[in-house]
Amino acid sequence: MKNRLKVYRATYNMTQEELAKRAQVTRQTIISIEAGRYDPSLELAFKLAKIFNKTIEDLFMYEGETETASSERLQ
């Protein structure tokens, strides 16, 4: 899943450590999310969105299957 976490963190002039403390996670978790190696839980995604006063959709972009693949499965 792609995300804009680093962009919003920079916009708010916030370090990874500061964001981690506010979200009650480790700095390593923030690093992993920003690098796309870890997808946050729904609860953490809501926390992060609330910190930046954004929606989850503003922060995270789902890269799931294409519409064609999905419609083929339904047939």
N, C-alpha and C positions, 0 to 999 in steps of 0.2 A: 504494500500500500504506500503510495506516495504521500508526502505531507509537506506542509509549509511551516512547520514548527520553528525551524531555524530563522526563517524570514520574520515571523511575528516576534520571536525572542529578540532579534536584532532591532526591530522597530521599537520595541519597548525598552531597549538598552539593558537587557537582562542577561546575566551569565547563565550557563548551564547549571551551575551550582545553585543560584538563586531560584531558578525555575524548579529545580528538583526539590528544594526545600518547600516551596509554595505548594507543589503537587504531592508532597510527602512520599517521594520516591528517591532513589539514589541518582547521583549524577550519571552513572553508567547507564541507567535506564533511559535518561534523556539523550545521551550520546547514541545509544542503539536505535531509538525511535528516529532521531534526526538522520541517521545513516541508512534507515530503511531495513535494518536487520531485525527489528522487533516491532510488532503491531501491538499497540496498547489495548488493555481491556476496555470495555465500554465505559466502565466507571472512571478509569484514568482519562480516557478521551473526553468525557464530560468535564472532568476537573480542569484539564488543559484548556478546553474551550472557554470555560468560565473565567479562568485567570486572564485570558486575553479579551474577554467579552465578545466572543465570536461563537459561531455555530460549529459543530463537529465537522460539517461539510466544508466550512471555511478552512479548517486545518488539515483535513484528511481527504484524499481522493482514492476511491476504490478502483482497483485495476483488475476487476473480475473478468469473467468470460465475456465474449462479444455477444451482441444481440443475436447474431446469426447462429452461433453455437447453441444459445439458449433456445431459440425457436426450433432448431432441428431436433432437439431432445424432446420437445413437446409433441412432435408429429408421430 
